[in-house]
Each structure stands twice: as C-alpha cells, then as structure tokens.
C-alpha cells in the first residue's frame, strides 16, 4: 500500500465490511492480487490481517477469513504500535507451497519491511489450511535506505532464479535476488533499480519525495518481462491521480524501456490505463494468465460512489508490437 494516504482507514474498513456483506460481486479493495487453486480464484488485498475473497468466475466475490487474526509478532519492531493493517500482498505457488508476501510500514516513512507467510492450501475448509509466518525478507530504515520495502512481487527468471521487485517513491523501484527458499536475500547480494522518476534533490532523505511511482509487477510474456507499475497518487478518493504504466525488457534485471524506447530508470513508462469517465484514478495492478487468457487486476476510484476503491478485472490482449492492450 502507499504513502500520502489522506483517507481514513476506519472509513475504508467500514466500506470493506459493507461490501463484503452486501455486495460480494462489487467489492471494495486496494492492491489486489489473485491466484487460482482448482476451480476457485482467491484474491488477496490490503486490509486488516490481509483481506481475502474467493470467486468461481472472477465476477462474484465472497469474503474469506483474513490471513492474520493477530499481527505478525515482529511487526511492532518495524512500525511501532502496528495495528495489523497490512499492505499490498503478493501470492505465488512454488513447489506445491503458497508464498504470500506482504508489507508492514509506518505511514509516509520507509520504516518498512516485507514479510512472507506460507501455506499448502488456500481453501479455509481444508484441514491442512494454516498460514505460517516466516518473518522478514527485506527491511528498510529512514536515513539509511533511499528505497522503501513495500509492494512486493515475486518473479522467476528463465533460469528459475527467484527475484523480488518492490518499492515506492524515494529513489525508485528495486529488484533483489532471493535464495531458493524464497525467504531471504541471496548472497552475495544482487540489487537493481528497475524504475525511477525525478526526485527533487533538496528534499531530506527521510521524505518520500515527489518521484511518485510504486507497486512494480513483472509479468513474463512474448519473450519479454513486462514491468507494470503505478504513477502518481492513490488513496485520495476523487482526488486520486493513479495510473498504470508499463515497460519491458528481455532480461528480468532490465533495462526496461517504454514504447518510445525511453528507460523506466529515466522516467519512462507507457500508459496502460488511467482515470476516465467512470474512475478518478486507477492503479496498483497485478497480471496473470488463467485458462489461456491474460488478465489485469487493479483498484479504481469510482466516480459514482465518490471515490470508493473498486476491483476492476479486464482481459489483456497484445498489439502487433507485443504491447498490452486492455479489452
């Protein structure tokens, strides 16, 4: 999840509860990620203990139990008096184990950490269902790091090497190599900056800055790694300016370039989707292939409900130059 959150989470929580009870097909979400187990899709998103929904058709969504009834035991050590409102999860299946990365952070600070929890099933009715927290994977600290450990996304390269992309504001989005256990940084460490926007030099290091970008998601397709990311400001209701942009590379570590050949590390990015007659702003997307079709998921601040963050699911097609186009 984000910085510059000027809406009250108490209101968001109330809206989430109302949506879960009364409008399961029209849910309120921030930062949706999705995975399919057997005939059921599971959606994970920002919320108290990580919010969860399930669906058989990607249209009608039903609430499921939150991942963490109690906050991770280490959370207060990262963000003092953490309230178990966990941001921006990411879900993957690897070697028959589900890995759920998530963000713990203090508002408008890079006092942050990415943790990971594991499970062997996503079905709460399964007797084997149990999320086990594996602790911190990456941590950032103010005045030490010019990056922020939130908004994780796991990607495996062509050699099946795991990489974690993440980040928000400061000096851009990062990519770091993980160990095969997916729980720790590989040694010797290998880091890359994969997107960056201009930051005003005079700002203090502890300030998030004005290079508004976050939430990288890397999707492998057509012989490319497509890096989707969000520009500008989320979480402001009708004042949200969020939008999704994309760049691509033949290598997971980059360099990523947009349609015009401009590097994402130099402020490049081609618009995928932005606000329109229905939404003030849209962003924090994820992308997947389900049953032979490519989909993009994101949240959008709906105009007819004064900026309520709604789930949007769209099929993703590819133009003649192999760039994504939303159906």
JOMO-V229776 format. One record per residue. SS is DSSP state (alpha for helix, beta for strand, coil for the rest). Layout:
ss=SS
ss=SS
This chain:
ss=coil
ss=coil
ss=coil
ss=coil
ss=coil
ss=coil
ss=coil
ss=coil
ss=alpha
ss=alpha
ss=alpha
ss=alpha
ss=alpha
ss=alpha
ss=alpha
ss=alpha
ss=alpha
ss=alpha
ss=alpha
ss=alpha
ss=alpha
ss=alpha
ss=coil
ss=coil
ss=coil
ss=coil
ss=coil
ss=beta
ss=coil
ss=coil
ss=coil
ss=coil
ss=beta
ss=beta
ss=beta
ss=beta
ss=beta
ss=coil
ss=coil
ss=beta
ss=beta
ss=beta
ss=beta
ss=beta
ss=beta
ss=coil
ss=beta
ss=beta
ss=coil
ss=coil
ss=beta
ss=beta
ss=beta
ss=beta
ss=beta
ss=coil
ss=coil
ss=coil
ss=coil
ss=coil
ss=coil
ss=beta
ss=beta
ss=beta
ss=coil
ss=coil
ss=coil
ss=coil
ss=coil
ss=coil
ss=coil
ss=coil
ss=coil
ss=coil
ss=alpha
ss=alpha
ss=alpha
ss=alpha
ss=coil
ss=coil
ss=coil
ss=coil
ss=coil
ss=coil
ss=beta
ss=beta
ss=beta
ss=beta
ss=beta
ss=beta
ss=beta
ss=beta
ss=beta
ss=beta
ss=coil
ss=coil
ss=beta
ss=beta
ss=beta
ss=beta
ss=beta
ss=beta
ss=beta
ss=beta
ss=beta
ss=coil
ss=coil
ss=coil
ss=coil
ss=coil
ss=coil
ss=beta
ss=beta
ss=beta
ss=beta
ss=beta
ss=beta
ss=beta
ss=beta
ss=coil
ss=coil
ss=coil
ss=coil
ss=coil
ss=coil
ss=coil
ss=coil
ss=coil
ss=coil
ss=coil
ss=coil
ss=beta
ss=beta
ss=beta
ss=beta
ss=beta
ss=beta
ss=beta
ss=beta
ss=beta
ss=coil
ss=coil
ss=coil
ss=coil
ss=coil
ss=coil
ss=coil
ss=coil
ss=coil
ss=coil
ss=coil
ss=coil
ss=beta
ss=beta
ss=beta
ss=beta
ss=coil
ss=coil
ss=coil
ss=coil
ss=coil
ss=beta
ss=beta
ss=beta
ss=beta
ss=beta
ss=coil
ss=beta
ss=coil
ss=coil
ss=coil
ss=coil
ss=beta
ss=beta
ss=beta
ss=beta
ss=beta
ss=beta
ss=coil
ss=coil
ss=coil
ss=coil
ss=coil
ss=coil
ss=beta
ss=coil
ss=coil
ss=coil
ss=coil
ss=coil
ss=beta
ss=beta
ss=beta
ss=beta
ss=beta
ss=coil
ss=coil
ss=coil
ss=coil
ss=coil
ss=coil
ss=coil
ss=coil
ss=coil
ss=coil
ss=coil
ss=coil
ss=coil
ss=coil
ss=coil
ss=coil
ss=coil
ss=beta
ss=beta
ss=beta
ss=beta
ss=beta
ss=beta
ss=beta
ss=beta
ss=beta
ss=coil
ss=coil
ss=beta
ss=beta
ss=beta
ss=beta
ss=beta
ss=beta
ss=beta
ss=beta
ss=coil
ss=coil
ss=coil
ss=coil
ss=coil
ss=alpha
ss=alpha
ss=alpha
ss=coil
ss=coil
ss=coil
ss=beta
ss=beta
ss=beta
ss=beta
ss=beta
ss=beta
ss=beta
ss=coil
ss=coil
ss=coil
ss=coil
ss=coil
ss=coil
ss=coil
ss=beta
ss=coil
ss=coil
ss=coil
ss=coil
ss=coil
ss=beta
ss=alpha
ss=alpha
ss=alpha
ss=coil
ss=coil
ss=coil
ss=beta
ss=beta
ss=beta
ss=beta
ss=beta
ss=coil
ss=coil
ss=coil
ss=coil
ss=beta
ss=beta
ss=beta
ss=beta
ss=beta
ss=beta
ss=beta
ss=beta
ss=beta
ss=beta
ss=beta
ss=beta
ss=coil
ss=coil
ss=beta
ss=beta
ss=beta
ss=beta
ss=beta
ss=beta
ss=beta
ss=beta
ss=beta
ss=beta
ss=coil
ss=coil
ss=coil
ss=coil
ss=coil
ss=beta
ss=beta
ss=beta
ss=beta
ss=beta
ss=beta
ss=beta
ss=beta
ss=beta
ss=beta
ss=beta
ss=coil
ss=coil
ss=coil
ss=coil
ss=coil
ss=beta
ss=beta
ss=beta
ss=coil
